[in-house]
Amino acid sequence: MSDFDSPWKESLEIFLEPFLQFFFPDVHADLDWSRGYESLDKELQQIVREGELGPRLADKLFKVWPKDGVELWLLIHVEVQNQPDEQFGERMYARGSCFG
């Protein structure tokens, strides 16, 4: 199986702000971008349980600050498909249940 998700994961570390501005403009507008953001890869590994679903390469966890100043952790999962998959919806739902 090819790994199409890793480049997206790496891109999110650099382009989080424009990514959120394009796909989630309401979330983007609520964040204080002057405080920046921090990738929390080690923290993500601590909260993700190893499951039978295999590697979770596209998950990214970021520390961000809304305009109210309270620290917030933002989890993003990107799934890149190179062909149709009839079980895509089920697979994405099942992956969401892997967090404790």
N, C-alpha and C positions, 0 to 999 in steps of 0.2 A: 504494500500500500504506500502510495506517495504521500509526502508530507507537504500539503499545500498551505497549511495554517501557520507554520513558523514565521514566514516573512511578514505576515499580518501582525503577529504578536510583536515582532521586533519593530515594525512600523508604528505601532501604537505607542511605544515608549517615546518616540520622537514627535509624532503627530497627534497626540491625544486631543489637544485643544481644537484643531480643525476637524478632527473626526467627530467630536461631540457637537461642534457647531453645525456640521452638515446633517448628521443622522439624528441628533437629539438636541435641537436648538433650545428647548426649555431648560434642560439640564445645564447646558453650556452657559446660558444666561444667569443661572443661579449661583455659579461658581465664581470665586474671587481669584482670577487668573494672576493677579499681582503676587500671590503667595506661591505660585507654581504648583507642582504636583510631584509625587514620589512614587516610583514603582515599588511594589511590595512583593517581590517574587518569593523571598524566604518565608514571609508570613502566609502567602498563598499555599505554599507547600505544607505548612503546618496545619491548615484547616481543611485541605482536600484529602479525603480518605482514598487510599488505593482501592480500586474496585475492579470488577471484571470487565469494565468498559475500555481498558487500555490507557495509553498516555493521554494527558489532557494538555496538549501543546499550545492551544490558542487562548487559554484562560490568562487573563491579566487582572491584577488587583492594584489599584492606585489609591494613594492617600491624597485627598483633595480637601479644599476648604470652601464651603458655601459662604455666601456673603454675610451670613449671620455669625461666622467665625468658628463654628463648631466643626472639629475634624470629622471627616466622612470617608469611609472606604467605599470605593466604586469598583465593582466586579464587571468585567467585560468578557464575553465569550464570542469568538468569531469562528464560524464554521464555513469553510470554502468548499464548494462542490464543483467537480469537473464533469459530472454526469448526473442525469436524473436519478433520484433515489426515492422509491415509494415509501420507505420507512423513515424518511428524514424527520418528519414531525415527531414520531415515536422516539427516535434516537435522541433528538434534542430534549424532549421531555424527560427521558430516562437520565440523561446526563445532568440535568438540573437537580435531580434527587440525590446526587453524590455528595452533597455538602452536609456536614454535621452541625 
